[in-house]
Amino acid sequence: MGFSSIIVEGIILIAAVIASSILATAIVERTNMVNDAIKQSMKQQADSIKAKIVIVYATYDESIGLFIVYLKNVGKYPIRAIDKMDIYFGEYGKAELYVYDKDGALSPGEWSYMEISESKISNVLEPGETIKILIYNSTVVNPPYYVKIFTPYGTWDEKEFLNAPR
């Protein structure tokens, strides 16, 4: 009876060590996952702080029937994927989401952009660069006009224009 109890205690001890190892491995893996998530979140927040935009001016060009919004990158970080920005436009309190014009034929409810200066990389708004956003409104828009632009980084700017843009 003495020898068999030693064997049972040994088996229980080995099982306890194995269970502890499995538990420690799981805890370390979860800790690493949380650490990676925190690092990613902090990087996104840092990018967001470095990426800042300002709506400089807006007007309506009757000759082409489009609203034109000038957007400037005043941050220290280039804004990549300009075509992924979200643009809300319309009457104040009734603005609608406009989608990027992918086919090159601007139609109501869509927007496009033109780079004013020679950019080194297309579809990137470099620090200090200004782009011209063309908005083809889908309905009649009465003052006050409202524009809100979100970058892919989550930074945004909004402007309300009380008078008719010219």
C-alpha positions in Angstrom: 0.0 0.0 0.0 2.9 2.4 0.7 4.4 1.9 -2.8 1.2 2.4 -4.7 0.4 5.6 -2.8 3.8 7.0 -3.8 3.0 6.1 -7.5 -0.4 7.8 -7.2 1.1 10.9 -5.6 3.8 11.0 -8.4 1.1 10.8 -11.1 -0.9 13.5 -9.4 2.2 15.7 -9.2 3.0 15.2 -12.9 -0.6 16.0 -13.8 -0.4 19.1 -11.7 2.8 20.2 -13.3 1.3 19.6 -16.8 -1.9 21.5 -15.9 0.2 24.4 -14.5 2.3 24.5 -17.7 -0.8 24.6 -19.9 -2.4 27.3 -17.7 0.8 29.4 -17.7 1.1 29.1 -21.5 -2.5 30.2 -22.0 -2.0 33.2 -19.7 1.2 34.2 -21.5 -0.5 33.9 -24.9 -3.5 36.0 -23.7 -1.1 38.6 -22.2 0.8 38.9 -25.5 -2.5 39.3 -27.4 -3.6 42.1 -25.1 -0.2 43.7 -25.4 -0.3 43.6 -29.2 -3.8 45.1 -29.2 -2.7 47.9 -27.0 0.3 48.6 -29.2 -1.9 48.6 -32.3 -4.4 50.9 -30.6 -1.6 53.3 -29.5 -0.1 53.3 -33.0 -3.5 54.2 -34.5 -4.0 57.0 -32.0 -0.5 58.3 -32.8 -1.3 58.2 -36.5 -4.6 59.9 -35.9 -2.9 62.7 -33.9 -0.4 63.2 -36.7 -3.0 63.2 -39.5 -5.0 66.5 -39.4 -7.2 68.0 -42.1 -8.8 71.4 -42.5 -11.6 72.4 -44.8 -10.1 75.6 -46.1 -12.8 76.9 -48.4 -16.0 75.9 -50.3 -17.8 77.2 -53.3 -20.3 76.3 -56.0 -19.2 76.4 -59.6 -22.3 77.0 -61.7 -20.5 76.4 -65.0 -19.9 72.7 -64.1 -22.7 72.4 -61.5 -20.5 71.1 -58.7 -19.7 72.1 -55.2 -16.0 72.5 -54.7 -14.3 72.0 -51.3 -10.7 72.7 -50.7 -9.1 70.3 -48.2 -5.7 70.7 -46.7 -3.5 68.3 -44.7 -2.2 70.4 -41.8 -0.8 67.4 -39.9 2.6 65.7 -40.0 1.4 62.5 -41.5 0.4 61.7 -45.1 -3.2 60.7 -45.5 -3.2 57.6 -47.7 -6.2 56.3 -49.6 -7.9 59.7 -50.3 -10.7 57.7 -52.1 -11.5 56.0 -48.8 -12.6 59.2 -47.1 -16.2 59.6 -46.0 -17.8 62.9 -47.1 -21.1 64.1 -45.8 -22.7 67.0 -47.6 -26.0 68.8 -47.7 -28.2 71.1 -45.7 -27.3 71.5 -42.1 -29.0 68.8 -40.2 -29.8 66.8 -43.3 -26.4 66.0 -44.7 -26.0 62.7 -46.6 -23.1 60.4 -47.2 -21.6 60.8 -50.7 -19.6 58.0 -52.2 -16.3 58.2 -54.1 -16.7 58.2 -57.9 -15.0 55.0 -59.0 -15.9 55.0 -62.7 -14.7 58.5 -63.6 -18.2 59.7 -64.6 -19.3 61.9 -61.7 -23.0 61.5 -61.1 -25.4 62.8 -58.3 -24.4 61.6 -54.8 -20.8 61.1 -55.7 -17.5 63.0 -55.1 -14.1 63.1 -56.7 -10.9 65.0 -56.1 -8.2 66.7 -58.0 -4.7 67.3 -56.8 -3.8 70.9 -57.0 0.0 70.5 -56.8 2.2 67.8 -58.2 2.1 65.0 -55.6 4.8 62.5 -55.4 2.3 59.6 -54.9 -1.2 59.5 -56.2 -4.1 59.0 -53.8 -2.0 60.4 -51.0 -2.6 63.8 -49.3 0.9 64.8 -48.3 1.5 67.1 -45.3 0.9 70.7 -46.5 -0.8 69.6 -49.6 -4.3 70.9 -50.6 -6.8 69.0 -52.8 -9.9 70.1 -54.6 -12.9 67.9 -53.8 -15.7 68.0 -56.4 -19.2 67.1 -55.0 -22.1 66.4 -57.3 -25.1 67.1 -55.2 -28.0 64.8 -55.7 -30.8 67.2 -54.5 -31.3 70.9 -54.2 -29.2 72.2 -51.3 -30.4 75.3 -49.4 -28.2 77.3 -47.0 -26.7 76.7 -44.6 -24.5 74.2 -46.4 -22.7 71.6 -44.3 -19.6 69.5 -45.1 -18.0 66.9 -42.9 -15.0 64.9 -44.0 -13.6 61.8 -42.3 -10.1 60.4 -43.2 -9.4 56.7 -43.0 -7.5 57.4 -39.8 -10.6 58.7 -38.0 -9.7 62.4 -38.0 -12.2 64.7 -39.4 -13.2 68.3 -40.0 -16.6 69.9 -40.6 -17.7 73.3 -41.8 -21.1 75.0 -42.1 -21.5 77.7 -44.7 -24.2 80.1 -43.9 -24.2 82.0 -47.2 -24.5 80.6 -50.7 -21.0 79.6 -51.8 -19.8 81.5 -54.8 
